[in-house]
Amino acid sequence: MKSMNAGTQSSRPESLSSFSNGREAPKNRQKVTPLYQVMKTDLEKAISTGEFAPGSRVPSESELIAFYNVSSTTARRCLDELEQEGMLRRVRGKGTFVSDLANLLQHVQVAVLIRDLISLSHPFIVQALQSIEKITENTKIHLNVQRMPSGNDPDATGRTLVSALRHNRIKFAFVLSNVPLPAIQSLVEAGVHCLGVNTRYEDDRIPHIAMDFELMMLKTLRSVARLGHQRIACLTQEPAMGSMGVLNSASFIPVAWQKARMEFPHLADEPQIFTLPYAADEHLPRLLEEAMRGPQPPTVFICSDELMGLEVVRHLRRLGFSVPVQVSVTSFKLLPSSELAVLEMPLVDMATTSARAMLDWVEGRRPQSRLFPPGEFLHRETLTAPNHLVRSAD
């Protein structure tokens, strides 16, 4: 296609054969797809593969008419739509050229699926995106953030996602939110390669790179049980999602609890598990008050989110409870520094590994699923032995 580059004064229609992808002559085509769309697809492919680089001149309307054997209306519609979409720009008296925006077409579009736009401010999403962007910058990958459609019908969510990703010509996706499996399966069946980032699905077609949720909970339980805690409450913002094909952190609380009881028989038969909605401001104080005023108040709260853990500390103190003298609070590390006792998690390493795995997948090497073990447990000021043991020691 060198004869079509910017600065070329003339070109012969037969030179279009390279981007027409070896199709039969136009007169022999079965008219299944509108001809303007066929022409448009051919030009988009030539742009996306770099055959027509940004700034280069594309075939004129008259050249398209001659090669495709179409009317001027059909050729004009093809060029008009590509211009409206920002792929082409027309210069009066000079011709039609590939715009700078076409650079995006020369990149592999990779979706980043998130729950909603608010989650973009969550520390985990922030760290994950920053790590992924760092690895993929200066590569042929262009990240495209996609918000999950609202609604409770996974099949409808899947159809909406398939439509959105097809519109943006996306064949790869990072999944950063726990969405019911049927919605993601719709993408897989539509040919989208999905990689779970700290998101695990019960489908071998969807590899994941995630924290080891069971070991996270078990390690935290061991840390608090060694101090003598028996009545332990677990706070989570998601219920166990096994029935929806998702292996989220809440799914592993019962399994980890039973393993911990084998090492620490003094633990209660079962943990108290409280599930809070994402907008928990009005629910959290009431839940904490009911739990602490009950017949068997917890001596420690394990929170699934460090932000939630800090809110639990704040509300307990507002309710008049001393932290950690009367009740301890712990969680999993998300923030650079806080007063909360936390379990360290290599989130940056996990996200970086996910980005590199996606680069490999784009090049044809399917990634293997991998679990990252948690780091050390940091005993900070919100965790101590239960009150009765502290008094006995005194």
Secondary structure by P-SEA (a helix, b strand, c coil): ccccccccccccccccccccccccccccccccccaaaaaaaaaaaaaaacccccccccccaaaaaaaacccaaaaaaaaaaaaaaccccccccbbbbbcccccccccbbbbbccccccccccaaaaaaaaaaaaaaccccbbbbbbcccccccaaaaaaaaaaaaaaacccbbbbcccccaaaaaaaaaabbbbbbcccccccccccccccaaaaaaaaaaaaaaaacccbbbbbbcccccccccccccccaaaaaaaaaaaaccccccccbbbbbcccccccaaaaaaaaaaccccccbbbbccaaaaaaaaaaaaaacccccccbbbcccccccccccbbbbbaaaaaaaaaaaaaaaaaacccccbbbbbbccccccccccccaaaaaaac
